[in-house]
Amino acid sequence: MIAHRVGVAALRRGAAKPGNVFFNQTLPKLALTAGISTTSPRLASSTQVSQEEGQKILANQRLNRPVSPHLGIYKIEQTWFGTSAWTRITGTVLSGSLYVYMSAYLAAPMLGWHLESASLVAAVSSLPIAIKGGLKFALGFPFAYHFLAGLRHLAYDLGKGFAKATILKSDKILWASSIVGGLVLAFLV
């Protein structure tokens, strides 16, 4: 309602300016200023109720609202373990591991830990190749999945790929390319 009044006031000021070509040629000043109301009609009536009565009215209104269907009516593969959920999971894993490492890195001097680059390189180089690859894959796969799923969502933002067959095909491509990307990051980088 305030925006309505501000808009009407701006229109009236524009119409009242002497040198305004638009308003002088297009709209008659009297029709513009006289025909626009600054108040909006209130069609609903209200009554004064106590707080207890208001709570009862609200509770009754809530009883009449529809109930959402239970999750059991949905297909599990499309809702619980869909790409949207896995995008969130991989993002949480990546950001969570970054926060844990950075917090430990900040606390390391006070606790006497050695988390500088040279000590980390020495510690990782002493691990067997399978464990090194597993650790790198544990970080590489979520990164690859999250990155590629983000590209897929950018395609969704452009309005492409919403057909059921396209979604299923892109799911398979996303998983396969994420596994390959995780392996590349683990063993070739």
N, C-alpha and C positions, 0 to 999 in steps of 0.2 A: 504494500500500500504506500509506503514511503517512496519507493522507486517510481510508482505511478505519479505521485504528486510532484516529484522532482522532474520527471519527464514532461508533465503538463506545464510546469513553471518554465522549463527551458523552451518549450514550444511557444508559450505566450511571450517570453522575452524576445525570441527570434522574430515573431510576427510584429512586435511593437517597434523594432529597430527601423529607423527611417530609410536606411540605404540597403536593405536586404532585398536583393533582386528576386530570389526564389519565392519568398513569401508575397512579394508585391505582384508578381506575374502569375503565380500558380494558384494561390489560395487567398480568398478574401479574408481580411483580418477579423471581421466580426464573426464570420462563420467558424473560424478556427478558435477564437477565444470564447465564444458563447456556447458552442456545442460540446465542449469537453467538460465532463464533471470531475471534480477533484475528490469526491467521496465515492466509495464503493458501497453498493447496497448490501445490507446484511440480511440474508434470507433465513438464517437459523436463529431461533430464539434460545436464550440461555436462562437458567434458573439458578438461584443460590442454593447450594447443598452443603451439608456438613462434610468434614473430612471422612468420617466413617461411611456415610452414604456414598461419597465419591469412590471409596475403595470397593464397596459392594457393586457399584455400577461397573467399575473397571474389571472386577472379578467375573461378573456375568458376561461382559464383552469378550473376555479371554476364553470363556467356555464355548463361545460360538465360533471361534476361529478354527480354520481347518488344521488338521494335524498332518505333519509331514509324513510321508511313507517311510517305513523302516528300510535300512540299508540292505536288507535281505532280498528286496525285489530287484536289485541291480546285479549285473554280471560282475563277478569278482575281478576278472582280468581288466575290465574297463574302468573300474572305480578305485579299487584299493591299490592295485599294483600297476596302474596306468603310468604313462610317461610323465604326466604332471606330478604324480606323487614321487616318482623316482628322481625327477628334476629337483624337487624340494629336498629329498633325502641326500642326493649327491651334493647339493649346495650347502646343506647343513654339515655334512662330513668335511667338505673342503674348508668352510669358514671355521668350524669347530676345531679342526686340527691346526689351522693357522693361529687361532686365538690361544690354544694350549701352548703351542711352540713359542709364540711371542711373549706370553706371560712368563713362561719358564726362562726365556732368554733375558727378560728384564729382571727376574728374581735371581738369576744365576750368580751374579757377583756377590750378592748378600748371603747366599747359601753356600758359596764355595764350589759351585758346579762349573764345569768347563764346557760351555756350549758355543764357543767361538768356532769359526769355520775350520781351522786346522784340526782341532780335536774331533769335530764331527766327521771330517773326511777320514781321519785315521780310524775312527770307530767303525764307520761303514765299510772301509776297505778291508777290515779284518773279518767281516762276515762272509759266510759261504755264498756262492753265486746265486743259489736258489732263494735264499732269504733276501738277498739284495733285490733280486728281480721281483719277489713277492711284495716287498715293501714299496718298490717303485710302482708296481702295478696297482697296489692298494691306493696310491695317490694319483696315478695316471688315468685309471679307468674313470673315477668320478669326475676328473677334470675333462676328459674327452666327452663323457656322456653329457655333462652339464653344458659344455660348450655347444655340442651338436644339437641338443634339445633346445637351447636358446636360439640357434639358427632356425630350427623348425618352428618355434613360436613366432619368430620374425616373419616367416612365410605365412603363418596363420594371421598375423596382423595385416598382411597385404591381402587377405581374403582368399588365399590359395590353399588347397589341400584338405577341404572339409568333407569330401565324399568318403563314405565308409570304407570303400576299397582302398582309397589313397591313404587313409589313416592307418589301416592295417599294414599296408605295404611300407609306409614310412616308419612304422614301429619296428618292423623287422630290419629295415635298413639302419635305423638308429642304433639298435642293439648290436648288430654285427659291426658297424663302423666304430662304435664305442669300444668294443672288445679289441678290435684290431688297433685302434688308436691307443688304447691302454697298453697293449703289448709293444707297440712301437715306442711309446714313451718309456716303457720299463726296460726294454732290451736294446734299443738302438740309439737312445739319446743319453 
